[in-house]
Amino acid sequence: MRVGTSLCCAVALSSAMLPTAINSQSAQPLALPKFVPRVEDVGVPGWTRIALKTGDLDGDDRPDVAVLMRLTSKEEIRPSQSSSRHTSDDTNPFVLAIGLARPNGYQLIYSRLDLFPSDEAAPMRGDDVPDGSSIEIRRNVLTLFFGHLRGFDRLRFRWDGKVFGLIGYDCAGVVGGEITTLSANYLTRIARYTHAAISDDREKASLVRIAPGRRPSLDQLEWIGEWSGQDTHGNPLGC
């Protein structure tokens, strides 16, 4: 998986626009508004809203907004004969955009195109297609959920006034007949693992210390490398 940019509005805006490009031959560059007057105005022709969540992200007791949208280009939907369950392969890109509440609307502070990768989320590629449960705002924390064929990744971010810093990471995965789960808290530097055989309900739990280190912000996150960090013994955190 990877990361890009876009919050758009169908109404005319007098504010400056932020240009961005889409990694798709069928898509044209988008002009991203720095400001939208209402949550209901978030949208752009040719894109469909997948999820819209509100909640306080910056601690001012006003509901901020996070929106996940997807392009609806027919050129990115191709017939497929490689799957008995799916007759088409949809590789339209996704956009995550976040706006902070202001007295007269919402200010765009973040947008990115490839955080939810369309090529890996196409039906026959194993990852779950993002939906309304893919984003959540609760207790000043933004949570992103990525479902996979045999597990998931869940990342938690907190706004520090400049960026969304990674504060937590949960995952689950199946390897060699064993189910592994991880819950890592980067604020306390404690991570909890559980291990259990698929054929056995009993699980073994253990705690590890997370080694000091800088964590990527939401705009720095890349799905390659050891972005999740290591424990104090040098083992990478993950499932």
Secondary structure, DSSP 8 states (H G I E B T S, - for coil): --------BSS---S-EEEE--S-TT---EEEESEES-GGGB--TTEEEEEEEEE-SSSSSS-EEEEEEEE--GGGEEE--S-SS-SEEE---EEEEEEEEETTEEEEEEEESSSS-HHHHSGGGSS----TTSEEEETTEEEEEEEETTEEEEEEEEE-SSSEEEEEEEEEEEETTEEEEEEEETTTTEEEEEEEETT----EEEEEEB------BTTT--SSSSTT-BBTTS-B---
